[in-house]
Amino acid sequence: MEHLWAPWRMAYVEVSRHPGCVFCSAPDAPDLRERLVLYRGESCFVIMNLFPYNNGHLMVAPYRHTADFPGLVPAEHEEMMRLTRHCVRALTEAFHPEGFNIGMNLGKTAGAGIADHLHMHVVPRWNGDTNFMPVLGETKVLPDALHSSFDRIAAALERLGPPEV
């Protein structure tokens, strides 16, 4: 087996985990950049994925702790969709992706890493971003650090202004 040495990843591996639900605690954190929260709306917020599939991987979640997608109140559902659309615009400006994966994994069986608090994934994609590394090497290479991506996306959100209603 070949080895890929990436010593800078140790800080990522050793990151402290926050107790409880990350989606419940992150939006009220005193340091939003540290917790990767990019935007706080009325009933939903935007947060970067700490374990991204690709650079710029965002999630839109309601503040309310729920796994019940059909049980979202209309204001939560509408804002979730508005923020998802806004994320696509911001990521397009910040990273110029060639496509997107947008969706939810509802329940552990469907692949939800945090099954108790639903969230919409917004993943920018580029031609060739799935290559031999994750397939053969079981290693994903992300060219940008999380907080560097955060700053790029935050700047794009600032330029775009508030989400359209």
C-alpha positions as CSV (number, residue, x, y, z in Angstrom):
1,M,0.0,0.0,0.0
2,E,1.2,3.5,-0.9
3,H,1.2,6.2,1.8
4,L,0.4,9.9,1.3
5,W,1.9,12.0,4.0
6,A,0.0,15.2,4.8
7,P,1.3,16.4,8.2
8,W,-0.8,19.6,8.0
9,R,-3.9,17.5,8.3
10,M,-3.1,16.6,12.0
11,A,-4.7,19.9,13.1
12,Y,-7.9,18.8,11.3
13,V,-7.8,15.3,12.7
14,E,-7.3,16.6,16.3
15,V,-10.1,19.3,16.1
16,S,-12.1,19.3,19.3
17,R,-15.7,18.0,19.0
18,H,-18.4,20.2,20.5
19,P,-20.8,18.4,22.8
20,G,-24.5,18.0,21.7
21,C,-25.8,18.8,18.3
22,V,-23.5,20.9,16.2
23,F,-26.5,22.4,14.4
24,C,-28.1,23.5,17.6
25,S,-24.9,25.0,19.2
26,A,-23.0,26.5,16.2
27,P,-25.3,29.5,15.3
28,D,-25.1,30.9,18.9
29,A,-21.3,30.5,19.2
30,P,-19.4,33.7,20.1
31,D,-17.0,33.1,17.2
32,L,-19.0,32.3,14.1
33,R,-15.9,32.0,11.9
34,E,-14.4,29.4,14.3
35,R,-17.7,27.4,14.1
36,L,-17.9,28.0,10.3
37,V,-21.3,29.7,10.4
38,L,-21.6,31.9,7.4
39,Y,-25.1,33.3,7.6
40,R,-27.9,33.4,10.2
41,G,-31.4,34.0,8.9
42,E,-34.8,34.1,10.6
43,S,-35.4,30.3,10.9
44,C,-32.4,28.8,9.2
45,F,-28.6,29.3,8.9
46,V,-25.7,28.4,6.6
47,I,-22.7,26.5,7.9
48,M,-19.6,24.9,6.2
49,N,-19.2,21.2,6.5
50,L,-16.3,20.4,8.9
51,F,-15.8,17.2,6.8
52,P,-16.3,18.5,3.3
53,Y,-16.8,16.4,0.2
54,N,-15.3,19.3,-1.8
55,N,-14.0,22.8,-1.1
56,G,-17.0,25.1,-0.3
57,H,-19.3,22.3,0.9
58,L,-22.1,24.1,2.7
59,M,-25.1,23.0,4.7
60,V,-28.4,24.9,5.3
61,A,-30.2,23.9,8.5
62,P,-33.1,25.1,10.5
63,Y,-32.4,26.4,14.0
64,R,-35.1,24.1,15.4
65,H,-33.8,20.6,16.2
66,T,-35.8,18.3,14.0
67,A,-35.3,15.4,11.7
68,D,-38.8,15.7,10.3
69,F,-38.6,17.2,6.8
70,P,-42.3,17.1,6.1
71,G,-42.9,18.7,9.5
72,L,-41.0,21.8,8.7
73,V,-43.2,24.9,9.1
74,P,-43.6,26.9,5.8
75,A,-41.3,29.6,7.0
76,E,-38.5,27.1,7.7
77,H,-39.0,25.3,4.3
78,E,-39.1,28.6,2.4
79,E,-36.0,30.0,4.0
80,M,-34.1,26.7,3.6
81,M,-34.8,26.9,-0.2
82,R,-34.0,30.6,-0.4
83,L,-30.7,30.1,1.4
84,T,-29.8,27.0,-0.7
85,R,-30.3,29.2,-3.8
86,H,-28.2,31.9,-2.2
87,C,-25.4,29.4,-1.4
88,V,-25.3,28.4,-5.1
89,R,-24.9,32.0,-6.1
90,A,-22.2,32.7,-3.5
91,L,-20.3,29.5,-4.3
92,T,-20.5,30.2,-8.0
93,E,-19.0,33.7,-7.4
94,A,-16.3,32.4,-5.0
95,F,-15.2,29.2,-6.7
96,H,-16.7,29.0,-10.2
97,P,-17.7,25.4,-10.0
98,E,-19.0,23.5,-13.0
99,G,-22.0,21.9,-11.2
100,F,-23.5,21.2,-7.8
101,N,-24.9,18.4,-5.8
102,I,-27.8,19.6,-3.6
103,G,-29.7,17.3,-1.3
104,M,-30.5,15.8,2.1
105,N,-29.8,12.4,3.6
106,L,-32.8,11.8,5.9
107,G,-32.0,9.1,8.4
108,K,-28.9,7.0,9.2
109,T,-29.9,4.4,6.6
110,A,-29.9,7.2,3.9
111,G,-26.4,8.2,5.0
112,A,-27.1,11.1,7.4
113,G,-24.0,11.7,9.6
114,I,-26.2,13.8,11.9
115,A,-29.6,12.1,11.5
116,D,-31.4,14.0,14.3
117,H,-31.1,17.5,12.8
118,L,-31.9,17.7,9.1
119,H,-29.7,19.8,6.8
120,M,-29.4,20.5,3.1
121,H,-26.0,19.9,1.5
122,V,-24.8,22.2,-1.2
123,V,-21.6,20.7,-2.7
124,P,-19.8,22.5,-5.6
125,R,-18.4,20.1,-8.2
126,W,-15.8,20.3,-10.9
127,N,-15.0,18.1,-13.8
128,G,-12.5,15.5,-12.6
129,D,-12.9,16.2,-8.9
130,T,-13.5,12.5,-8.4
131,N,-10.3,11.0,-9.5
132,F,-8.1,8.1,-8.5
133,M,-7.3,9.5,-5.0
134,P,-10.6,8.8,-3.4
135,V,-11.3,5.7,-5.5
136,L,-7.9,3.9,-5.2
137,G,-6.2,5.8,-2.4
138,E,-9.2,6.3,-0.2
139,T,-8.0,9.8,0.3
140,K,-9.8,13.1,-0.7
141,V,-7.5,16.0,-1.6
142,L,-9.0,19.4,-0.8
143,P,-6.8,22.2,-2.2
144,D,-8.1,25.0,0.2
145,A,-8.1,25.2,4.0
146,L,-11.5,25.4,5.7
147,H,-11.1,29.0,7.0
148,S,-9.6,30.2,3.7
149,S,-12.7,28.8,2.0
150,F,-14.9,30.4,4.7
151,D,-13.3,33.8,4.0
152,R,-13.9,33.5,0.2
153,I,-17.5,32.4,0.6
154,A,-18.2,35.1,3.3
155,A,-16.8,37.8,0.9
156,A,-19.1,36.5,-1.9
157,L,-22.1,36.6,0.5
158,E,-21.2,40.1,1.4
159,R,-21.0,41.2,-2.2
160,L,-24.3,39.5,-3.0
161,G,-26.2,41.1,-0.1
162,P,-29.1,39.4,1.6
163,P,-30.9,36.5,0.0
164,E,-33.8,37.4,-2.3
165,V,-37.3,36.8,-1.0
